[in-house]
Amino acid sequence: MSRRATRDARRHIEVSPPYASGVAGERILCCVDESTGSLAAVRGLRTAGYEPWVAVSRPYAFAVRSRAAEGVVRVSPPKEDPATYASELAREALRLEADVVFPCTEPTMRALTGRAMLFERSVVGVCSPDRLDRATDKALFGRICVEAGLDIPPTVEVDGDSLNGLDQNLPAVLKPIRSVDLGDNGSLLTGGARRIVDLEDLKRELVRKPDRKFLLQPYLDGTLAAICGVAWKGKLVCACHQLSPRIWPPGCGNSSFAFTVERDEGREAGVARVLELLDWSGIFGLQFILANGRAYAIDLNPRIYGSAALAIAAGHNLPAIWVDLLLGRSPRVGPYRSDVRYRYEVADLRALARQLLRGGDRAAVLRGFLPRRRTVHAVFSLRDPLPMLENVRRIAPAVTNWARRNQLEAKP
């Protein structure tokens, strides 16, 4: 069979892989954004021997500066016109003879799902539109978690018309039903979870988006945890457990400092059941809040996620495992290492500074500033130093905004 015919046969991930061993070196076109997760994906693929290229619509992405990237191609923003984005990406994939197109973000996944036929020679790492719809529906996620035996916070669906008579303990967390959804004009609408402090805050948020539905959950004061890995046709291929004692932004943020922990077999079995019910194929990160002696499932990220460098450093190279599966190989998955640490430099400095200013345990906070062994950084790497220049560019406005917020909070 010719190389082109082999690629054509692999185009959709629904095709069963032959699980034959292979030699790395194929060209991977990664659809990246400005996040640390995109950088981790490119670095992980290069470490595994693949040749990653990056497709970007904005110049200020960590992955653009990384020496792990073989080259960079420019495409239109996927949010503004998903169809145009997919067409442009297909042309670039053909020109580069890319073996795999790897969407690293939810908008790029949404733009490419259902459009795999545009890619003549490349496997496209997306599921079918209906499967992606199920995996990104947060209301459905809660129901499936309950069926899988996982705890979830009490949840109510709200919109602009449901404020009257709403009986909900505040503060709370407000989430859109989907983080990425289709707008009326075919563009993509994005939105994330945010902490709601009082009823007026909730009203303002719902009035701003009167046509959208949200989920409202009580704010749980606990520790962020996650089980992250890769699934194939609903079967768990690998899973790495982590704990995040510091997050940024505070209250409803992402991991700024995290470390791997031993497996919780019961929790992992519940996650495996969720993936089975969703029939998911791809990278995932299922988040929990550990509070009141329980682990509450709060979100599923069906994509590469911000702290993915931690799983890679601990022994589970998630992007490489996913690409191996897409190319019909049986990935070599062993156990991951516990007590491997992760730090997102700028975010963790801000989290520590906030704890210090708010009277936290001074000795513990100061220890947090010290370098630690077995720590992988979100951006900094001696072998790949240039992405830190992008971090430096971001520091000045971040410090200014942080100082302004703290000044406002300090006023009586």
NORUR-V784120 format. One record per residue. N is the residue number from 1. SS is DSSP state (hx for helix, st for strand, lp for the rest). PHI is phi in whole degrees, -180 to 180 (999 if undefined). Layout:
BEGIN
n->N ss->SS phi->PHI
n->N ss->SS phi->PHI
END
This chain:
BEGIN
n->1 ss->lp phi->999
n->2 ss->lp phi->-69
n->3 ss->hx phi->-62
n->4 ss->hx phi->-66
n->5 ss->hx phi->-65
n->6 ss->hx phi->-63
n->7 ss->hx phi->-63
n->8 ss->hx phi->-62
n->9 ss->hx phi->-69
n->10 ss->lp phi->-95
n->11 ss->lp phi->-58
n->12 ss->lp phi->-107
n->13 ss->lp phi->-70
n->14 ss->lp phi->-69
n->15 ss->lp phi->-67
n->16 ss->lp phi->-69
n->17 ss->lp phi->-74
n->18 ss->lp phi->-75
n->19 ss->lp phi->56
n->20 ss->lp phi->-92
n->21 ss->lp phi->-70
n->22 ss->lp phi->-142
n->23 ss->lp phi->-105
n->24 ss->lp phi->-70
n->25 ss->lp phi->135
n->26 ss->lp phi->-69
n->27 ss->st phi->-93
n->28 ss->st phi->-119
n->29 ss->st phi->-97
n->30 ss->st phi->-95
n->31 ss->st phi->-90
n->32 ss->lp phi->-112
n->33 ss->lp phi->-131
n->34 ss->lp phi->-85
n->35 ss->lp phi->-84
n->36 ss->hx phi->-72
n->37 ss->hx phi->-63
n->38 ss->hx phi->-63
n->39 ss->hx phi->-63
n->40 ss->hx phi->-61
n->41 ss->hx phi->-63
n->42 ss->hx phi->-66
n->43 ss->hx phi->-64
n->44 ss->hx phi->-63
n->45 ss->hx phi->-66
n->46 ss->hx phi->-63
n->47 ss->hx phi->-59
n->48 ss->lp phi->-79
n->49 ss->lp phi->101
n->50 ss->lp phi->-79
n->51 ss->st phi->-111
n->52 ss->st phi->-85
n->53 ss->st phi->-109
n->54 ss->st phi->-120
n->55 ss->st phi->-110
n->56 ss->st phi->-134
n->57 ss->lp phi->-111
n->58 ss->lp phi->-127
n->59 ss->lp phi->-76
n->60 ss->lp phi->-93
n->61 ss->lp phi->-120
n->62 ss->hx phi->-54
n->63 ss->hx phi->-64
n->64 ss->hx phi->-63
n->65 ss->hx phi->-86
n->66 ss->lp phi->-73
n->67 ss->lp phi->-72
n->68 ss->lp phi->-69
n->69 ss->lp phi->-82
n->70 ss->lp phi->-72
n->71 ss->lp phi->-171
n->72 ss->st phi->-130
n->73 ss->st phi->-123
n->74 ss->st phi->-103
n->75 ss->lp phi->-137
n->76 ss->lp phi->-68
n->77 ss->lp phi->-63
n->78 ss->lp phi->-67
n->79 ss->lp phi->-71
n->80 ss->lp phi->-75
n->81 ss->lp phi->-150
n->82 ss->hx phi->-58
n->83 ss->hx phi->-66
n->84 ss->hx phi->-64
n->85 ss->hx phi->-58
n->86 ss->hx phi->-63
n->87 ss->hx phi->-65
n->88 ss->hx phi->-63
n->89 ss->hx phi->-66
n->90 ss->hx phi->-63
n->91 ss->hx phi->-65
n->92 ss->hx phi->-67
n->93 ss->hx phi->-62
n->94 ss->hx phi->-68
n->95 ss->hx phi->-62
n->96 ss->hx phi->-83
n->97 ss->lp phi->54
n->98 ss->lp phi->-69
n->99 ss->lp phi->-76
n->100 ss->st phi->-136
n->101 ss->st phi->-105
n->102 ss->st phi->-118
n->103 ss->st phi->-74
n->104 ss->lp phi->-95
n->105 ss->lp phi->-131
n->106 ss->hx phi->-67
n->107 ss->hx phi->-60
n->108 ss->hx phi->-71
n->109 ss->hx phi->-63
n->110 ss->hx phi->-64
n->111 ss->hx phi->-70
n->112 ss->hx phi->-97
n->113 ss->lp phi->-64
n->114 ss->lp phi->82
n->115 ss->lp phi->-122
n->116 ss->hx phi->-63
n->117 ss->hx phi->-66
n->118 ss->hx phi->-72
n->119 ss->lp phi->-97
n->120 ss->lp phi->-73
n->121 ss->lp phi->-124
n->122 ss->lp phi->-118
n->123 ss->st phi->-77
n->124 ss->st phi->-107
n->125 ss->lp phi->-81
n->126 ss->lp phi->-135
n->127 ss->lp phi->-87
n->128 ss->lp phi->-67
n->129 ss->hx phi->-56
n->130 ss->hx phi->-69
n->131 ss->hx phi->-70
n->132 ss->hx phi->-66
n->133 ss->hx phi->-58
n->134 ss->hx phi->-67
n->135 ss->hx phi->-71
n->136 ss->lp phi->-107
n->137 ss->lp phi->-88
n->138 ss->hx phi->-70
n->139 ss->hx phi->-68
n->140 ss->hx phi->-64
n->141 ss->hx phi->-57
n->142 ss->hx phi->-62
n->143 ss->hx phi->-65
n->144 ss->hx phi->-69
n->145 ss->hx phi->-60
n->146 ss->hx phi->-61
n->147 ss->hx phi->-63
n->148 ss->lp phi->-84
n->149 ss->lp phi->88
n->150 ss->lp phi->-99
n->151 ss->st phi->-77
n->152 ss->lp phi->-132
n->153 ss->lp phi->-67
n->154 ss->lp phi->-55
n->155 ss->st phi->-133
n->156 ss->st phi->-128
n->157 ss->st phi->-92
n->158 ss->st phi->-133
n->159 ss->lp phi->-151
n->160 ss->lp phi->-63
n->161 ss->lp phi->-93
n->162 ss->lp phi->-107
n->163 ss->lp phi->-72
n->164 ss->lp phi->-65
n->165 ss->lp phi->80
n->166 ss->lp phi->-71
n->167 ss->lp phi->-113
n->168 ss->lp phi->-139
n->169 ss->lp phi->-68
n->170 ss->lp phi->-120
n->171 ss->lp phi->-71
n->172 ss->st phi->-145
n->173 ss->st phi->-116
n->174 ss->st phi->-108
n->175 ss->st phi->-127
n->176 ss->st phi->-69
n->177 ss->lp phi->-57
n->178 ss->lp phi->-131
n->179 ss->lp phi->-70
n->180 ss->st phi->-132
n->181 ss->st phi->-140
n->182 ss->st phi->-80
n->183 ss->lp phi->-87
n->184 ss->lp phi->-64
n->185 ss->lp phi->-95
n->186 ss->lp phi->90
n->187 ss->lp phi->-77
n->188 ss->st phi->-107
n->189 ss->st phi->-99
n->190 ss->st phi->-121
n->191 ss->lp phi->-172
n->192 ss->lp phi->-125
n->193 ss->lp phi->-73
n->194 ss->st phi->-145
n->195 ss->st phi->-83
n->196 ss->st phi->-106
n->197 ss->lp phi->-94
n->198 ss->lp phi->-156
n->199 ss->hx phi->-65
n->200 ss->hx phi->-64
n->201 ss->hx phi->-62
n->202 ss->hx phi->-64
n->203 ss->hx phi->-60
n->204 ss->hx phi->-60
n->205 ss->hx phi->-69
n->206 ss->hx phi->-72
n->207 ss->hx phi->-66
n->208 ss->hx phi->-65
n->209 ss->lp phi->-133
n->210 ss->lp phi->-68
n->211 ss->lp phi->-95
n->212 ss->lp phi->-109
n->213 ss->lp phi->-102
n->214 ss->st phi->-132
n->215 ss->st phi->-108
n->216 ss->st phi->-117
n->217 ss->st phi->-131
n->218 ss->st phi->-63
n->219 ss->lp phi->-74
n->220 ss->lp phi->-103
n->221 ss->lp phi->-85
n->222 ss->lp phi->-152
n->223 ss->st phi->-113
n->224 ss->st phi->-75
n->225 ss->st phi->-136
n->226 ss->st phi->-158
n->227 ss->st phi->-120
n->228 ss->st phi->-126
n->229 ss->st phi->180
n->230 ss->st phi->-134
n->231 ss->st phi->-123
n->232 ss->st phi->-138
n->233 ss->lp phi->52
n->234 ss->lp phi->83
n->235 ss->st phi->-104
n->236 ss->st phi->-72
n->237 ss->st phi->-91
n->238 ss->st phi->-155
n->239 ss->st phi->-150
n->240 ss->st phi->-122
n->241 ss->st phi->-99
n->242 ss->st phi->-141
n->243 ss->st phi->-128
n->244 ss->st phi->-124
n->245 ss->st phi->-71
n->246 ss->st phi->-129
n->247 ss->st phi->-132
n->248 ss->st phi->-151
n->249 ss->lp phi->-67
n->250 ss->lp phi->-67
n->251 ss->lp phi->89
n->252 ss->lp phi->-156
n->253 ss->lp phi->-120
n->254 ss->st phi->-111
n->255 ss->st phi->-64
n->256 ss->st phi->-105
n->257 ss->st phi->-140
n->258 ss->st phi->-148
n->259 ss->st phi->-152
n->260 ss->st phi->-79
n->261 ss->lp phi->-129
n->262 ss->lp phi->-62
n->263 ss->lp phi->-64
n->264 ss->lp phi->-101
n->265 ss->hx phi->-63
n->266 ss->hx phi->-66
n->267 ss->hx phi->-65
n->268 ss->hx phi->-64
n->269 ss->hx phi->-64
n->270 ss->hx phi->-65
n->271 ss->hx phi->-63
n->272 ss->hx phi->-59
n->273 ss->hx phi->-68
n->274 ss->hx phi->-59
n->275 ss->hx phi->-65
n->276 ss->hx phi->-66
n->277 ss->hx phi->-67
n->278 ss->hx phi->-84
n->279 ss->lp phi->53
n->280 ss->lp phi->-85
n->281 ss->lp phi->-127
n->282 ss->st phi->142
n->283 ss->st phi->-73
n->284 ss->st phi->-150
n->285 ss->st phi->-140
n->286 ss->st phi->-104
n->287 ss->st phi->-97
n->288 ss->st phi->-129
n->289 ss->st phi->-113
n->290 ss->st phi->-92
n->291 ss->st phi->-153
n->292 ss->lp phi->56
n->293 ss->lp phi->75
n->294 ss->st phi->-131
n->295 ss->st phi->-112
n->296 ss->st phi->-98
n->297 ss->st phi->-71
n->298 ss->st phi->-120
n->299 ss->st phi->-166
n->300 ss->st phi->-123
n->301 ss->st phi->-102
n->302 ss->lp phi->-87
n->303 ss->lp phi->-169
n->304 ss->lp phi->-65
n->305 ss->lp phi->-120
n->306 ss->lp phi->-60
n->307 ss->lp phi->-98
n->308 ss->hx phi->-61
n->309 ss->hx phi->-59
n->310 ss->hx phi->-67
n->311 ss->hx phi->-61
n->312 ss->hx phi->-63
n->313 ss->hx phi->-66
n->314 ss->hx phi->-81
n->315 ss->lp phi->119
n->316 ss->lp phi->-110
n->317 ss->lp phi->-79
n->318 ss->hx phi->-59
n->319 ss->hx phi->-62
n->320 ss->hx phi->-70
n->321 ss->hx phi->-62
n->322 ss->hx phi->-64
n->323 ss->hx phi->-67
n->324 ss->hx phi->-55
n->325 ss->hx phi->-64
n->326 ss->hx phi->-62
n->327 ss->lp phi->-91
n->328 ss->lp phi->82
n->329 ss->lp phi->-105
n->330 ss->lp phi->-90
n->331 ss->lp phi->-68
n->332 ss->lp phi->-88
n->333 ss->lp phi->-115
n->334 ss->lp phi->-113
n->335 ss->lp phi->-72
n->336 ss->lp phi->-92
n->337 ss->lp phi->-94
n->338 ss->lp phi->-84
n->339 ss->lp phi->62
n->340 ss->lp phi->-92
n->341 ss->st phi->-108
n->342 ss->st phi->-135
n->343 ss->st phi->-142
n->344 ss->lp phi->-94
n->345 ss->hx phi->-51
n->346 ss->hx phi->-64
n->347 ss->hx phi->-63
n->348 ss->hx phi->-73
n->349 ss->hx phi->-61
n->350 ss->hx phi->-68
n->351 ss->hx phi->-64
n->352 ss->hx phi->-67
n->353 ss->hx phi->-62
n->354 ss->hx phi->-64
n->355 ss->hx phi->-62
n->356 ss->hx phi->-65
n->357 ss->hx phi->-69
n->358 ss->lp phi->-98
n->359 ss->lp phi->80
n->360 ss->lp phi->-70
n->361 ss->lp phi->-59
n->362 ss->hx phi->-59
n->363 ss->hx phi->-64
n->364 ss->hx phi->-67
n->365 ss->hx phi->-65
n->366 ss->hx phi->-65
n->367 ss->hx phi->-64
n->368 ss->hx phi->-65
n->369 ss->hx phi->-75
n->370 ss->lp phi->-77
n->371 ss->lp phi->-63
n->372 ss->lp phi->-133
n->373 ss->lp phi->-68
n->374 ss->lp phi->55
n->375 ss->st phi->-118
n->376 ss->st phi->-101
n->377 ss->st phi->-102
n->378 ss->lp phi->-62
n->379 ss->lp phi->-123
n->380 ss->lp phi->-67
n->381 ss->lp phi->-157
n->382 ss->lp phi->-63
n->383 ss->lp phi->-81
n->384 ss->lp phi->-143
n->385 ss->lp phi->-80
n->386 ss->lp phi->-65
n->387 ss->hx phi->-57
n->388 ss->hx phi->-64
n->389 ss->hx phi->-62
n->390 ss->hx phi->-68
n->391 ss->hx phi->-62
n->392 ss->hx phi->-61
n->393 ss->hx phi->-62
n->394 ss->hx phi->-85
n->395 ss->hx phi->-66
n->396 ss->hx phi->-58
n->397 ss->hx phi->-66
n->398 ss->hx phi->-66
n->399 ss->hx phi->-65
n->400 ss->hx phi->-62
n->401 ss->hx phi->-65
n->402 ss->hx phi->-65
n->403 ss->hx phi->-64
n->404 ss->hx phi->-65
n->405 ss->hx phi->-64
n->406 ss->hx phi->-67
n->407 ss->hx phi->-67
n->408 ss->hx phi->-68
n->409 ss->hx phi->-68
n->410 ss->hx phi->-78
n->411 ss->lp phi->-71
n->412 ss->lp phi->-70
END
